[in-house]
């Protein structure tokens, strides 16, 4: 239905690879999108029920094997003192192609099953005594990207670095500390960017930014200027 217009009927087309998002009728071509989200058994967050019932570090990754979508960072802790970070998702196995560009749908560029949680990276009981996640690039340094590519686009690491900095300094020992961390206003990246301002342009604006402490506090003119 379209407001103030007569009813309209638009066909929604699908192929065995997924929904059609573009058609070139003159060339008899169509572009379809394959995504784990539309595969059977990948209803978002259904796997959370099983993972929340895990009672040991050994059970946790096994409970996440059925987690299909969305791809997430899962954290675990128990009363025995064990902690874990675990990547969880169905990650399509692609042989000799990466899924970053269009490929033929004729049958020779098909997924070869999935990687699941037990094959994806994890960190168990690290020496730093904590695990954390903020959508940063968190694959281990030795991860084999050629054999098992997981992703190609990541958020910047600023939030994760700040969280790690505060926790390592003992700034998240209780509920009140964690509440402050959840609403933390400090941005290391802002100060790194401001440091690139040319020294030969001592304007009022650049001086305001250089004297800023990097916190987006209410009433901060420098914070407002930085956002603009």
N, C-alpha and C positions, 0 to 999 in steps of 0.2 A: 504494500500500500504506500502511496505517495500523497502527502498532504495536498489537498486542493486539486488533485489530479485523478483521472480515472485509474482503476487498478491496472497494474502492469504485470506481465509474466516474463520473467527472465530465466532462460535455461541455465542450470548449474551442471556442468559437465565433469565427469571423472574418468580417469583411466586406471589401469591396474597399479600405476605408480602414484596416483593421488589426484587431487583436483586440478582442473585445467585453468591456468591463469592468463593464457594468451593464445590466440589463434591467428594463423596466416592462411586464410582461405585460398588465396591464389596459389600458394605453394603446397597446400594440403599438409601444413605443419601445425603442431600444437606444443605448448610448453606446459608441463605438469610438475607439480611440486611433491617430492617425496619427503615425508617428515615422520619421525618416530611418533609424534603426537597422534597420528591417525592410525597407527598400527594396533592390532588387537592386544588387550592387556596392558595398555599404557595410560589408563585413566589417571590424570594427575593426582598425586598424593595418596592413592590407595595403598601404596607400599608403606606409608607412615605407620599404619596400625601395627603391622608385623614388626617393624623396626623398633617401635616403642616398647614392645614386649621382650626385647632382647635383654638378657640378664647377665651377659658376660661379653668381654672383648672378643671372644671367639665366635659368639653367636651373631654379633652385630653385622659384620659384612655379609654373612650368609642370609640374614634377614632382609638385606637390601638388594639381593640378586634380582628380585622381582620388581624393583623400582625402575620404571621405564622412562617417565617424563614428568616434569621437566628435569634437566640435568641440574643437580644440586650438590652443595657441600654439606655433609652430615657430620655432626659432632656427637661424641659419646663420652659419658662419664658415669662411674658407678661408685658405690660406697667402699669398694675395695681399693679405690685410688687409681684405677685404670682410666686412661683417656685416649681418645682417638679422633682423628679427622679422616673421613672417608668420602671420596667422590662416588656419586651414585647416578646411574643413568643407563639406558640402552644406547650404546654408541655404535652406529652402523659401521660394519667392516667393509671397506672399499679396497679392492685390489687394483693398484696402479693408477688410481685417480682419487681425488680429494673431496669432490662435492662442492667445490668453490665456483665452478662454471657448469654450463649446460652440457649434458652428455646424451648420447643416443638412447632411446628407449627400446631399441630393437632386441635387447636381451643380453648383450655382452658387457654391460656396465651395471650389473645388479649387485645389491648388497649380499655379502656372504655371512649373514647372521649378525649377531651383536656382541660387543664386549659388555660385560655387566660389572657389578660392583666388585666382585672378587678379582677381576682382572684390571681394575682401575686403581690409580695411586691412592695410598693411604699413609698416614703417619700415626704410629702407635707409641704411646708413652715416651715422647721426645725428651731430650736432656733439658730443654728449657722449661719443662714442667707445665706447659700449657699449649693448647691448640686454639686456633682462631681462623676466621674466614671473613672476607669482605669483597668477594667477587674479583679478587686479584688473580694474576697469573701464578697459580700455586702448584703447577706440575713440578715434580722433583727434578733436580738438575740433570740427573742421568736418564730421564725418561726418553725412550726411543720414539721420536716423533715420526720417523720414517715407517716403522713397522706398525705402530699403534697410534696414529694421529687422533687426538681427542678434540682439539679445538684450535681456532686460528684468530679469534677476536676476544680480547679481554678488557675489563675495566682497568684503569690505572691503579697503581699499588698504594696510593696515598692513604686511603682509609685503613687498609690492613697494616701498613707500617705504623700508623699512629696508634692503632689498637695494641700492637705488639709492644710499642714503646711504653705505653701507659701500664700494661700488665707487667712487663719486665721490671718496671720501676716500683712495683708494689701498689699501683694505683687502682686496683680492682679487687680488693680483699673482702669487701662486704657488699651488701645490697645498695647502700647509698653510693659507694664508689662506682658500682656498675651502672647505676642510674646516671651519674655524671658522665661516665664514658659513653653511654648511649646517646647523650645529647651534647657531646663534646663539640666545641665551636672552633677549635684550633686547626689551622691548615698549614702544614709544612710546605706543601706545593705552592701556596700563595706566596710565601716568603722567598721561595726559590725563583719564582717568576719575577717578583719585584726586584730581586737582586740583579736581574738582567737589564734594568733601566739604565740608559746611558748616563754616565756621571756628568757629562757636559750640558745636561738640560735640567738645571735646578729650578724647576717651576714649583709653584705652590702645590700642585697636584702630586708631583713626584716626591716632594718633601713629605707630604701627608702620608703617602704610601710607605716611604722608607722608615718612617717613625712608627708605623703600625706594628702591633704585636702579633698579627696573624689570627686574631680571634674575632669572629663575627658577632660581637656583642651588640645588643640593642643600643641604638644611639651612636654607634661608631660610624663617623663620616668616612673614615678610610675603608671600612668594610663595604659600605655602600658604593664608594668610588671603584673599588676593586671589582665588585660584581658587575658594575656598568661597563 
